[in-house]
């Protein structure tokens, strides 16, 4: 898009500079003071929530069913019993089952083993006597080891036939249990027999042979007689048996006290902790483990078997045959086969206590209860959850005095939020306002501040009557700003208002969503105001959109026929009704307070029965007719480029009211006599230009709005009054003609509407000079008018593009040609 280049503004007199600088300095400080006061008010309105009456008695009898719903007047947190119980159950489920070692069963099994070993050891005396007797009757050809093994084998065989417990053991292992140390046996002493005795024996033998008539056998060699060092068996020691006792007892106690489970536990998947007894007698818990990792009796026996390997090797070093450790290993294992049984028992009391402690360690799970949420439904019995919610609600209501630290944090939070909102609006306005509209910034920014303060004040007061905030007509802020300023800025102010209002109501996201949807719907439906019914249409559109938004939220979280859903929909409907009344009620006061002229106000001044227009029609009918035709042209041209056609038309109606002071100086009001024939070109030019300043004076006297006054002042800009200037140049004698004396006082058009008014005024006035006009000639004439003003830089300050100027020329030429044809 190509825009017109701006011209330089005229330099101001040096004598006015200090005064203007002081004025600007004062104005800037006033603006800062207004912003600061508005910010403080917003923070206070956000910080100080009105004390809400709970509407509840000091004590509620929860045994009585309430008749009406009990709702929260403010947002708070309450313990969620269901979620908390789930969390506690999960924590309790993670606690393992605790088991104790059955000490009574351990002692019982150890006693059985002890009795079994004692029964074996009780046979030692008999074994010792048998071995000593065998040694006494032995001869030199027999070794002590052979004698001991033969005697033990015979004894164990007889023992197995006599006793069941002995029969259950293998003979080899039982022999090892009863085997005495060879070194403890009494020493054998061999003595030779006397010879006499030998001769007598030979004689006796021969006699016997003769009587029997049998050949005599070869006599066995005669052995030496055996004498024992001692006849007592008390000196025999049984190292093997003692070692086996120690191995068996220690291994059995270790396995039983470590814990042995049943073959088929009740809960195979559970984790357990076993309280085991240390060798010092202390009890300590084992690491958490699956119950299936605890050995069964068979698995425990296998573990003992593996454990005894090293112990047996060490113990064998103390015996006469250190390499025979495997015999010790097997003999010790055999007596343990029936001893190892399950020894762990579930400690249900301790497990229940541990799980209860785990439940107590779980932090409560809280749920958010929003404003107006139902605590207890009327006509329904109390539930544990509703009782807890009510107790928490009472605690919130009782806690009126906030801690200083909480107040400081809230103050800082709200102050930061307000500063961000105000800074965002400030920066956005600076960007959105054009250079020609920069002077309007303080007015529009102060208007935004006032509307934000008003909506927060309404929210503060409304909280006394309705705690959700859905009754506050926040959409009215956007609609009013759209009417008083423009749509783009209204969107920003409307969003800021809904953010602050939701923050005032504990940052309720539902209020934010519904409020923004209603605000945007209201703004977009009031793009152009031509009738007061347009404001009602915007409010109704906002209401309908808000109802749809609330319906969506209700359907997502609740039943459509629930009390809460119907209540929310009713509140949004009442919000729309309030908005319908607030917008027209505040519009006129805000117009007057900020000096803003809206389309509604312009419509009032477009009434042709207006006092000033009546005077114009009576006193200068030619100017009146010209103004009416000019209004039609200007409105059509403005609408064609998207400008405010109503503003252009109303300005056209009043642009020449200054001609009422000297009506005969203007050709449309003359009746054949031209007063300019008697005046110099300079005086005529001044008289013609004076209708601009005189019209502005009359407009001020009649309190016309600022846009109309701007239209009067700018509709000629600073353009040259060419007719009289040419006369002056022709009549000059000393070269004293100054071009500035023949220009209108200005300023140049600052708005598209006044630029359009300038073009239409020049075209409508000059078209009468064309002979045999047609549309082509009219368009050529209009182009010359536009080109002349472009060359004179009249459009430098109104943001009109060349494309827009061409479109304006099309519309003006077409309308003028139509009017000429109708004549």
Secondary structure, 3 states (H helix, E strand, C coil): CCECCCCCCCCCCHHHHHHHHHHHHHHHHHHHHHHHHHHHHHHHHHHCCCCCCCCCCCCCCCCCCCCCCEECCCCEEEECHHHHHHHHHHHHHCCCEEEEECHHHHHHHHHHHHHHHHHHHCCHHHHHHHHHHHHHCCCCCCCHHHHHHHHHHHHHHHHHHHCHHHHCCCHHHHHHHHCCCHHHCCCEEEECCCHHHHHHHHHHHHHHHHHHCCCCCCCCCCCCEEEECCCCCCCCCCHHHHHHHHHHHHHHHHHHHHCCCCCCCCCCCCEEEEEEECCCCCEEECCCEEHHHCCCHHHHHHHHHHHHHHHHHHHHCCCCCCCCHHHHHHHHHHCCCCCCCCCEEECHHHHHHHHHHHHHHCCCCEEEECCCCEEECCCCCCCHHHHHHHHHHHHHHHCCCCCHHHHHHHHHHHHHHHHHHHHHHHHHHHHHCCHHHHHHHHHHHHHHHHHHHHHHHHHHHHCCCCCCCCCCCCHHHHHHHHHHCCHHHHHHHHHHHHHHHHHHCCCCHHHHHHHHHHHHHHHHCCCCCCCCHHHHHHHHHHHHHHHHHHHHHHHHHCCCCCHHHHHHHHHHHHHHHHHHHHHHHHHHHHHHHHCCCCHHHHHHHCCCCCHHHHHHHHHCHHHHHHHHHHHHHHHHHHHHCCCCHHHHHHHHHHCCHHHHCCHHHCHHHCCCCCHHHHCCHHHHHHHHHHHHHHHHHHHHHCCCCHHHHHHHHHCCCCCECHHHHHHHHHHCCCCCCCHHHHECCCCCCCCHHHHHHHHHHHHHHHHHHCCCCCHHHHHHHHHHHHHHHHHCCCCCCCCCEHHHHHHHHHHHHHHHHHHHHHC
